Amino acid sequence: WQREAARQILRDAAAAKRAEASERRRMKAEDRTMSRSVRNDEAALLARLEKLLLRWSARAQREARIAARKAAKHEGQARRQQLREESAARRSQEMAAKKR
C-alpha cells in the first residue's frame, strides 16, 4: 500500500504541475491580449494626436500666409504713401524754384 500511496502522491503532484502550467499559459495569453488592446489604444491615441498636430500646423501655416499677405499689403501702402510725399515735396521745390 505504501507503493500505491507514493504513486498517488506522484500523480497528484503531476496533476498540480499540469494545472499550474495551464494556468500560467492562460495568464500569459490574457497578458498578450491585454497588451495588444493597450497597444491598439496607444496606436489610436497616436493617430489622433498626429491628426491634431497636422491640423494645427496647417492652421499655423495658413495664419502665417495671411499675416505675410497683410504685411505685404501694408508695406505696399506705406511705399506708395512715401512716393506720394516725395513727389509732393519735389513738386513744391520745383514751384519754389520757378517763383524765384
KAZI-V508527 format. One record per backbone hydrogen bond with DSSP energy under -0.5 kcal/mol. CO is the residue of the C=O (numbers start at 1). NH is the residue of the N-H. E is the energy in kcal/mol with one decimal. If there is no record, write none. Layout:
CO,NH,E + CO,NH,E
//
This chain:
1,5,-2.3 + 2,6,-2.5 + 3,7,-2.6 + 4,8,-2.4 + 5,9,-2.6 + 6,10,-2.7 + 7,11,-2.9 + 8,12,-2.9 + 9,13,-2.7 + 10,14,-2.7 + 11,15,-2.7 + 12,16,-2.7 + 13,17,-2.6 + 14,18,-2.7 + 15,19,-2.7 + 16,20,-2.6 + 17,21,-2.6 + 18,22,-2.7 + 19,23,-2.4 + 20,24,-2.7 + 21,25,-2.7 + 22,26,-2.7 + 23,27,-2.7 + 24,28,-2.7 + 25,29,-2.7 + 26,30,-2.5 + 27,31,-2.8 + 28,32,-2.7 + 29,33,-2.6 + 30,34,-2.9 + 31,35,-3.4 + 32,36,-2.5 + 33,37,-2.5 + 34,38,-2.7 + 35,39,-3.1 + 36,40,-2.8 + 37,41,-2.6 + 38,42,-2.8 + 39,43,-2.8 + 40,44,-2.6 + 41,45,-2.7 + 42,46,-2.9 + 43,47,-2.5 + 44,48,-2.4 + 45,49,-2.7 + 46,50,-2.7 + 47,51,-2.4 + 48,52,-2.5 + 49,53,-2.8 + 50,54,-2.7 + 51,55,-2.7 + 52,56,-3.1 + 53,57,-2.9 + 54,58,-2.6 + 55,59,-2.6 + 56,60,-2.8 + 57,61,-2.7 + 58,62,-2.6 + 59,63,-2.8 + 60,64,-2.5 + 61,65,-2.6 + 62,66,-2.5 + 63,67,-2.6 + 64,68,-2.6 + 65,69,-2.5 + 66,70,-2.6 + 67,71,-2.7 + 68,72,-2.7 + 69,73,-2.4 + 70,74,-2.9 + 71,75,-2.8 + 72,76,-2.6 + 73,77,-2.5 + 74,78,-2.9 + 75,79,-2.7 + 76,80,-2.6 + 77,81,-2.5 + 78,82,-2.6 + 79,83,-2.7 + 80,84,-2.6 + 81,85,-2.6 + 82,86,-2.8 + 83,87,-2.8 + 84,88,-2.4 + 85,89,-2.5 + 86,90,-2.6 + 87,91,-2.7 + 88,92,-2.6 + 89,93,-2.2 + 90,94,-2.8 + 91,95,-2.7 + 92,96,-2.3 + 93,97,-2.4 + 94,98,-2.4 + 95,99,-2.4 + 96,100,-1.5
//
